[in-house]
Amino acid sequence: MTPAPRLEIDLDAIQQNTSVLVARLADRGIEVAGVTKVALGSPEVAGALLRGGVSSLGDSRIENIETMRDAHVTARMMLIRSPMLSQVVRVVAYADVSFNTELDVIRALSSAARAAGRMHGVVLMIELGDLREGILPRDLEYAVRETLRLPNILLEGIGSNLACRNGVVPDARNMGELSDLADSIDATFALRLAVVSGGNSANLAWALSGADTGRVNHLRLGEALLLGRETLHRQPIVGLRTDAFTLVAEVIESKRKPTRPWGEIAQTAFGAQPAPIDRGDISQVIVALGQQDTDPNGLRAPAGIEILGASSDHLVADTGVAHLPVGAEIDFQLDYSALLRAMTSPFVTKVVQARIGAIHAQGF
């Protein structure tokens, strides 16, 4: 029996979700980069995305791209976080394209690419209001001019990212601005930008609404493909599966306990100030899962079970009318935050499942 806690990964569900969204977006003239960062560059997950039809793979960490390359994943690789100056040699060696906002970094990439005898693609990221990464629109022309002068650098396009920091919604106005900037760059420099990358899974409502998508021909999708949900309101996407990942945890204590603590109350282990409600005695279980393994706030328990709280290593739940003995297992569904932390935790076993059987993959 595979030990718990374990994260069960259904590759067929990921491939199915990818096929559906790639087809829908192709009808809108948009191709998809499958983002692997939440899966830590898992070659198995990457393979499911590629079988589903993504045109490339994107990741925010060069280490994950190296993992996929070392596993002989043959795909166009995009580093979708601005490169660190300390990693430009690795970026040029392993990534085909990187998303950039700083000219000093692009110059360093140019030097590294020239030394390696390689061409390296660059997408310039534009700030459109979410106030995370991006060149201000008024500075874009200068950034393009300087980038075009650099040897061994190919300006592939421009892009934007919204909704991640301040929740700014991708819409006709900001996507129209991105299209206008692409047209302006083409006219000014007598070229045709190949990539206009509109954003992430938050762009889906706009992209599939029937609105004019303009020059936007590329999206970077992770959560929508892996979890089957849009990211503005975390609602399920029609036709997609939301069960590609399941976190399984084992019960280590099962007792009737009161709901109201006794003694002087101070902060919890993670600094919260509890306000307990007395509901009488309940069937309480503890499962071997905690903050070090996942984000407990991002877990959804099965019907009839209520998560009451968690510390570093213990998750406490009310099982209602059901009695779960020690050794029983509980299946949890995850949101993006919980999935990211579970994939990162070395204490969570990863089990990859597909039609061909199960592959036990430790530590990716």
C-alpha positions in Angstrom: 0.0 0.0 0.0 1.3 3.4 -1.0 2.0 5.5 2.2 0.1 8.6 3.1 0.0 11.4 2.8 0.1 11.0 -0.9 -0.9 13.1 -3.9 -2.7 11.0 -6.6 -2.3 12.6 -10.1 -4.6 11.5 -12.8 -2.8 12.1 -16.1 -5.8 11.2 -18.2 -7.8 14.0 -16.6 -5.1 16.5 -17.3 -4.8 15.4 -20.9 -8.6 15.6 -21.3 -8.8 19.1 -19.8 -5.9 20.2 -22.0 -7.5 18.8 -25.2 -10.8 20.6 -24.5 -9.3 24.0 -23.8 -6.7 23.9 -26.6 -9.5 23.2 -29.1 -11.7 25.9 -27.8 -8.9 28.5 -27.8 -7.7 27.4 -31.3 -11.1 28.4 -32.6 -10.3 31.9 -31.2 -6.8 32.0 -32.9 -5.0 31.4 -29.6 -2.4 28.8 -28.8 -1.6 27.5 -25.3 1.6 27.1 -23.3 1.1 24.5 -20.6 2.5 25.8 -17.3 4.2 23.1 -15.3 5.4 25.1 -12.3 2.8 23.8 -9.8 3.9 20.3 -10.8 7.6 21.1 -10.2 8.3 20.4 -13.9 7.1 16.8 -13.6 7.9 15.0 -16.9 4.8 12.9 -16.5 2.5 16.0 -16.2 4.4 17.7 -19.0 3.7 14.7 -21.2 0.0 14.8 -20.5 -0.1 18.5 -21.4 1.8 17.8 -24.6 -0.5 15.0 -25.6 -3.4 17.3 -24.9 -2.0 19.7 -27.6 -0.2 22.6 -26.0 2.3 24.2 -28.3 5.0 24.7 -25.6 5.7 24.4 -21.9 6.2 27.2 -19.5 7.7 27.3 -16.1 8.7 30.0 -13.6 11.8 28.1 -12.4 14.8 27.2 -14.5 15.3 24.2 -12.2 12.0 22.7 -13.4 12.9 23.3 -17.0 16.2 21.5 -16.4 14.3 18.6 -14.8 12.1 18.2 -17.9 15.1 18.5 -20.3 17.1 15.9 -18.3 14.0 13.6 -18.7 14.2 14.1 -22.5 10.9 16.1 -22.7 11.1 17.4 -26.2 9.1 20.6 -26.3 9.6 24.4 -26.8 10.4 25.6 -23.2 9.5 29.1 -21.9 10.8 30.6 -18.7 7.8 32.7 -17.7 9.4 34.5 -14.8 12.0 37.2 -15.4 15.4 35.5 -15.3 17.8 36.1 -12.5 21.1 37.6 -13.6 22.9 34.8 -11.7 21.1 32.2 -13.9 21.4 33.6 -17.4 23.9 30.9 -18.5 21.4 28.2 -17.4 18.5 30.0 -19.0 20.2 30.2 -22.4 21.2 26.5 -22.1 17.8 25.1 -21.2 15.0 27.5 -22.2 14.2 28.5 -25.7 12.4 31.7 -24.7 12.3 33.8 -21.5 9.9 36.6 -20.5 11.8 39.7 -19.5 11.3 43.2 -18.1 14.9 44.4 -17.5 17.3 45.4 -20.2 20.3 44.6 -18.0 19.1 41.0 -17.9 18.5 40.8 -21.6 22.0 42.2 -22.2 23.4 39.4 -20.0 21.3 36.8 -21.9 22.7 38.2 -25.1 26.3 37.7 -23.8 25.5 34.2 -22.5 23.8 33.2 -25.8 26.7 34.6 -27.8 29.2 32.6 -25.7 27.2 29.5 -26.2 26.7 30.0 -29.9 22.9 29.9 -29.4 19.9 32.2 -30.2 17.6 33.0 -27.4 14.1 34.2 -27.7 12.7 37.1 -25.6 9.2 38.2 -24.8 8.9 41.6 -23.3 6.3 41.8 -20.5 4.2 44.9 -20.3 2.6 46.4 -17.2 -1.1 46.7 -17.7 -2.3 47.5 -14.2 -1.9 44.5 -11.9 1.5 46.0 -10.7 3.5 42.8 -10.7 6.1 42.5 -13.5 6.1 44.6 -16.6 7.6 47.5 -18.6 5.4 50.6 -18.5 3.8 51.2 -21.9 5.6 54.5 -22.3 8.9 52.8 -22.0 8.2 49.9 -24.4 9.6 51.5 -27.6 12.9 52.1 -26.0 13.1 48.6 -24.6 12.3 47.1 -28.0 14.9 49.3 -29.7 17.6 48.2 -27.3 16.6 44.5 -27.5 16.7 44.5 -31.3 20.3 45.7 -31.2 21.5 42.8 -29.1 23.3 39.8 -30.8 22.0 36.3 -30.4 18.6 37.7 -29.1 15.4 37.2 -31.0 12.5 39.5 -30.0 9.6 37.0 -30.3 6.8 39.2 -28.9 5.2 41.0 -26.0 3.0 39.8 -23.2 1.2 40.8 -20.0 0.1 39.2 -16.7 -3.0 40.2 -14.8 -5.0 39.0 -11.8 -2.0 37.5 -9.9 -1.1 40.3 -7.5 -4.0 42.7 -7.4 -6.8 40.7 -9.1 -7.1 43.0 -12.1 -9.4 41.3 -14.5 -8.3 40.8 -18.2 -10.9 42.5 -20.3 -11.5 44.2 -23.7 -9.8 47.4 -22.5 -6.5 46.0 -21.3 -6.3 43.3 -23.9 -7.1 45.9 -26.5 -4.2 48.0 -25.2 -1.9 45.0 -25.5 -3.0 44.5 -29.1 -2.5 48.2 -29.9 1.0 48.1 -28.5 1.8 45.1 -30.7 0.5 47.0 -33.7 2.5 50.1 -32.7 5.8 48.1 -32.3 5.3 46.4 -35.7 4.7 49.8 -37.4 7.6 51.5 -35.7 10.2 48.8 -36.3 8.8 47.3 -39.6 8.4 43.8 -38.1 5.7 41.4 -37.1 5.7 40.2 -33.5 5.1 36.4 -33.5 3.8 36.2 -29.9 1.3 38.4 -28.1 0.8 36.5 -24.9 -2.3 37.8 -23.1 -1.9 36.2 -19.8 -2.9 33.2 -17.7 -6.0 31.2 -16.7 -7.7 34.4 -15.6 -7.9 35.3 -19.3 -10.3 32.5 -20.2 -13.6 34.3 -19.6 -12.5 37.1 -21.9 -10.8 34.8 -24.5 -13.9 32.5 -24.8 -16.6 35.3 -24.5 -16.7 35.9 -28.3 -15.0 39.3 -27.8 -12.5 40.5 -30.4 -9.2 38.9 -29.3 -7.2 41.3 -31.6 -3.5 40.5 -31.7 -3.6 38.2 -28.7 -2.6 34.7 -29.9 -1.1 33.1 -26.9 -2.1 32.2 -23.3 -0.1 30.5 -20.5 -2.4 28.1 -18.7 -1.7 26.1 -15.6 -4.6 26.0 -13.1 -7.3 25.7 -15.7 -5.7 22.7 -17.3 -4.7 21.0 -14.0 -7.6 21.8 -11.8 -10.4 22.5 -14.3 -11.2 25.9 -12.8 -11.0 29.6 -13.9 -9.0 31.7 -11.6 -11.0 34.9 -11.2 -13.8 33.2 -9.1 -12.4 29.6 -8.9 -15.5 28.2 -10.6 -15.4 24.9 -12.5 -15.0 25.3 -16.3 -17.8 23.5 -18.2 -16.6 20.3 -19.8 -13.4 20.1 -17.6 -12.6 17.7 -14.8 -11.7 19.1 -11.3 -10.5 15.8 -9.9 -7.0 15.4 -11.5 -5.4 15.7 -8.1 -6.4 14.0 -4.8 -4.6 14.4 -1.5 -5.0 11.3 0.6 -4.3 11.5 4.4 -4.4 8.9 7.2 -6.3 9.1 10.5 -3.9 8.9 13.5 -6.5 9.7 16.2 -10.2 9.2 16.4 -12.1 10.3 19.6 -15.2 12.0 20.9 -14.1 15.4 22.1 -15.7 18.7 23.1 -15.5 21.7 20.7 -14.7 24.3 23.3 -11.1 24.4 24.6 -10.4 25.1 28.3 -7.8 27.2 29.9 -6.4 30.7 29.1 -6.5 31.3 25.3 -3.6 33.0 23.4 -2.4 32.7 19.8 -2.2 29.4 17.9 1.0 27.9 16.5 0.6 30.1 13.4 -0.4 33.3 15.1 -4.1 33.2 14.8 -6.4 34.3 17.6 -9.1 31.6 17.9 -12.7 32.3 18.6 -14.1 28.8 19.3 -17.8 28.0 19.3 -19.2 25.5 21.7 -21.1 22.8 19.7 -20.8 20.1 22.3 -19.1 16.8 21.8 -18.2 15.7 18.3 -16.5 12.8 16.5 -13.1 14.3 16.0 -10.3 12.9 14.0 -6.7 13.9 13.5 -5.0 13.1 10.2 -1.3 13.1 9.6 -1.2 16.3 7.5 -0.4 19.9 8.3 1.0 23.2 7.2 4.3 21.6 6.4 2.6 19.4 3.8 -0.1 21.6 2.2 -2.3 24.7 2.6 -5.1 23.4 4.9 -7.3 26.4 3.9 -7.2 25.1 0.3 -8.5 21.6 1.0 -12.0 20.4 0.4 -13.1 17.5 2.6 -15.6 14.8 1.5 -19.3 15.5 2.2 -20.1 15.0 5.9 -16.5 15.9 7.1 -15.6 19.4 8.2 -12.0 20.7 8.6 -11.7 22.5 11.9 -8.1 23.6 11.9 -4.5 22.6 11.4 -1.1 23.0 12.9 2.3 22.1 11.4 1.7 18.3 11.4 -1.9 17.7 12.4 -5.2 18.4 10.7 -8.3 18.2 12.9 -11.7 17.4 11.4 -15.3 16.7 12.5 -16.6 13.6 10.9 -20.2 14.2 11.8 -22.2 11.0 12.2 -19.5 8.8 10.7 -16.9 7.1 12.8 -13.5 6.8 11.1 -11.1 4.5 12.9 -7.3 5.0 13.2 -5.7 4.0 9.9 -8.6 5.1 7.8 -7.9 7.4 4.9 -9.6 10.6 3.8 -9.5 12.0 0.3 -9.2 15.7 -0.1 -9.6 17.9 -3.2 -7.2 20.8 -3.5 -7.1 24.4 -4.7 -4.1 25.8 -6.4 -2.4 26.9 -3.1 -2.9 23.5 -1.5 -1.6 21.8 -4.6 1.5 23.9 -4.9 2.5 23.2 -1.3 1.7 19.5 -1.5 3.8 19.1 -4.6 6.7 20.9 -2.9 6.5 18.9 0.3 9.0 16.1 0.5 6.7 14.4 3.0 3.9 13.9 0.4 4.3 10.9 -1.9 3.4 11.6 -5.5 1.6 8.8 -7.3 1.1 9.3 -11.1 -1.9 7.4 -12.5 -2.8 6.8 -16.2 -4.5 4.2 -18.3 -1.2 2.3 -18.6 -1.1 1.9 -14.8 0.5 3.8 -11.9 4.0 5.2 -11.7 5.2 6.0 -8.2 7.3 9.1 -8.5 9.0 10.2 -5.3 10.2 13.8 -4.8 9.5 15.5 -8.1 
